[in-house]
Amino acid sequence: MKLKTLAGAAVGAAALMLGMGPQGQIGFSQAYAQETVRPEVGKHLKDAAALIKAGKHKEALAKLRDAEAVGGRTPAENNAIEGTRFSAAMGANDPDSMARAFEVIKGRLGAPQQLQYMEAIAGTYLRANNAPKALEWANKYFAAGGASATMKTVQQQAQFKSGDMTAVLKDTLAEVQAEEKAGKVPSQDKLNLLLYAAQKKNDGATEALATEKLLNYYPRKELWAQILGGLPQKKGFSPRFGLDVYRLKLVTGNMKTADDYMEMAQLAAQAGFPAEGKTVVEQGLAANILGQGAEGARHKRLLDLMVKKIAEGKAGYAEAEKAANDSKSGDELIKLGLAQVFAGDKAGGLKLVDAGIAKGNFKRADDARYYQGLALFTAGDSAKAQQAWRGVKGTDGSGELARLWTIHARSKK
């Protein structure tokens, strides 16, 4: 019998399959055109091909043992057997058999065909949950000159499943940067992978980058909730920013429970921002989260408390302003100015903030710049707020909060 051309596809990758050709010839591949297979071998290959076509891949693998039992096989017959084995093994999710078959027949394949076979082997190993082998074959594929985007995904998934976060981080970051340089938007899955790898490697800079890109390209309330929920637990994040986490939750729609509103309002009042606390309680009441059930009366009493504290603040304002002006540090002026902005006096509040920035001598310079940005944003000057936040480099939470506020501000344009 003579071998003729027949290309088939299986499991999303190119593979070779056997089938009947003209005059009863068995088709396999251009690589074996005009090579002779004896009838006593060919009949078993024909049966195996029929089983593959019927989806009985394990039975086809078993049938090939009959072909292998024929004595005195020629190289052409061995090649035909292994080519058939490759196709049957792919359908049977048996990547080890695929790999062994490929090693026999690869010398008769052109470079493009070899890449297709390697792609099929890597993908089947990945589906078989053998990540190290999938990665090995994916790396072989790229070393041989392959450039398939699908194989890049296989490689990254294999790296991920193998726990090789260093490689995942490096490769995924390079892909993201290349796509952005080409004017493309990286996929959400790719950015999520970058974020996860950065977290596993404790790479704070790349984690911040991935977070920023996810929120820039795919701003979802659920993503904000995930990021803000984990923020207080991050290494080095200072507890003094508890109120600031709530502030971001509020503006991103992630205040879920009555306790959220109550806790934020009380923290605001304790920090010297009762007007902000009053606004929080009012929003909770408007959302029908506060003011309901057995705790409803308590919620309304909290609103009354905020009103009382606002009145006390107004009565003591002159004294507070004098103390802030007399202070050697500009911190108190910034705090008083922010409180005024929350109370609705935007111009007067920003004037105090500017005076505080000019005075300097801060306890924490990054905090001062961060709150300057918050005052500006709350007052409606998003551009100047972002400019202030760009100068915040603190590693104890202020820098990350400034970046998150900047992302939120951009999304509101």
CORCOR-V507881 format. One record per backbone hydrogen bond with DSSP energy under -0.5 kcal/mol. CO is the residue of the C=O (numbers start at 0). NH is the residue of the N-H. If there is no record, write none. Layout:
BEGIN
co:nh
CO:NH
CO:NH
END
This chain:
BEGIN
co:nh
0:36
1:25
2:33
3:27
5:16
7:14
9:12
12:9
14:7
18:26
20:23
21:24
24:20
24:26
25:3
26:18
28:31
29:32
31:2
31:34
34:2
37:40
37:41
38:42
40:43
40:44
41:45
42:46
43:47
44:48
45:49
46:50
47:51
48:52
49:53
50:55
51:54
54:56
55:59
56:60
57:61
58:62
59:63
61:64
62:65
62:66
63:67
64:68
66:69
73:77
74:78
75:79
76:80
77:81
78:82
79:83
80:84
81:85
82:86
83:87
84:88
85:89
86:90
87:91
88:93
89:92
92:94
93:97
94:98
95:99
96:100
97:101
98:102
99:103
100:103
100:104
101:105
104:107
105:108
109:113
110:114
111:115
112:116
113:117
114:118
115:119
116:120
117:121
118:122
119:123
120:124
121:125
122:126
123:127
124:129
125:128
128:130
129:133
130:134
131:135
132:136
133:137
134:138
135:139
136:140
137:141
138:142
139:143
140:145
141:144
147:151
148:152
149:153
150:154
151:155
152:156
153:157
154:158
155:159
156:160
157:161
158:162
158:163
159:162
162:164
163:167
164:168
165:169
166:170
167:171
168:172
169:173
170:174
171:175
172:176
173:177
174:178
175:179
176:180
177:181
178:183
179:182
183:185
186:190
187:191
188:192
189:193
190:194
191:195
192:196
193:197
194:198
195:199
196:200
197:202
198:201
201:203
202:206
203:207
204:208
205:209
206:210
207:211
208:212
209:213
210:214
211:215
212:216
213:217
217:219
219:223
220:224
221:225
222:226
223:227
224:228
225:229
226:230
227:231
229:232
230:233
233:236
237:240
238:241
240:244
241:245
242:246
243:247
244:248
245:249
246:250
247:251
248:253
249:252
253:255
256:260
257:261
258:262
259:263
260:264
261:265
262:266
263:267
264:268
265:269
266:270
267:272
268:271
272:276
273:277
274:278
275:279
276:280
277:281
278:282
279:283
280:284
281:285
282:286
283:288
283:289
284:287
291:294
292:295
294:298
295:299
296:300
297:301
298:302
299:303
300:304
301:305
302:306
303:307
304:308
305:309
306:310
307:311
308:312
309:313
310:314
311:315
313:316
315:319
316:320
317:321
318:322
319:323
320:324
321:325
322:326
329:333
330:334
331:335
332:336
333:337
334:338
335:339
336:340
337:341
338:342
339:344
340:343
343:345
344:348
345:349
346:350
347:351
348:352
349:353
350:354
351:355
352:356
353:357
354:358
355:359
359:329
363:367
364:368
365:369
366:370
367:371
368:372
369:373
370:374
371:375
372:376
373:377
374:378
375:380
376:379
379:381
380:384
381:385
382:386
383:387
384:388
385:389
386:390
387:390
388:391
390:392
393:398
395:237
396:400
397:401
398:402
399:403
400:404
401:405
402:406
403:407
404:408
405:409
406:410
407:411
408:411
409:412
END
